[in-house]
Amino acid sequence: MNKLLQFEDGILALSDASFRNFLNLKTVSLGNTLETISNYMFVNCPLLKEVVIPDSLSKIGNYQFYG
């Protein structure tokens, strides 16, 4: 029942739908080294209110917050 997802530095990419259907997720803090977020990352996360995006992010896929 995680409400917070926090990434440490060193992660460069996240693959498709990694956090799909995390129904209780409210806050996400992405690590400072993240460069790519693939498609459908936070699909059907109805309680998600905050995503902290680092300056290092250069590519965001489609339909991140669908549903």
C-alpha positions in Angstrom: 0.0 0.0 0.0 2.7 2.4 -1.0 1.7 6.0 -1.3 5.1 7.4 -2.1 7.6 6.2 -4.7 11.1 7.7 -4.5 13.9 6.8 -6.9 17.5 7.1 -6.1 20.1 8.5 -8.5 21.6 6.1 -11.0 18.4 5.0 -12.8 18.5 6.2 -16.4 15.2 4.8 -17.8 11.9 3.3 -16.8 10.1 0.8 -19.0 6.5 0.7 -20.3 3.7 0.6 -17.7 6.1 0.1 -14.7 3.6 1.5 -12.2 0.4 0.8 -13.9 -2.6 0.2 -11.6 -0.7 1.4 -8.4 -4.1 2.4 -7.0 -2.9 4.0 -3.8 0.1 5.9 -5.2 0.0 9.6 -4.4 3.5 11.0 -4.9 6.5 10.1 -7.1 9.9 11.6 -6.9 12.1 10.6 -9.8 15.9 10.4 -9.4 18.2 13.2 -10.6 19.8 10.9 -13.3 16.6 9.7 -15.0 16.6 10.5 -18.8 13.7 8.5 -20.2 10.2 7.5 -19.2 8.5 5.0 -21.5 4.8 4.8 -22.4 1.9 4.3 -20.0 4.0 4.8 -16.9 1.3 5.9 -14.4 -1.9 4.6 -16.2 -4.8 4.0 -13.8 -3.2 5.6 -10.7 -6.3 7.6 -9.7 -4.8 9.1 -6.5 -1.6 10.4 -8.0 -1.3 14.1 -7.3 2.4 14.9 -7.5 5.3 13.9 -9.7 8.7 15.5 -9.2 10.5 15.5 -12.5 14.3 16.0 -12.7 16.0 18.4 -15.2 17.9 15.3 -16.6 14.6 14.0 -18.2 14.8 14.4 -21.9 12.2 11.9 -23.3 8.7 11.2 -22.1 6.6 8.5 -23.8 2.9 8.6 -24.5 -0.2 8.3 -22.2 1.7 8.8 -18.9 -1.4 9.6 -16.9 -4.2 8.0 -18.8 -7.1 6.8 -16.7 
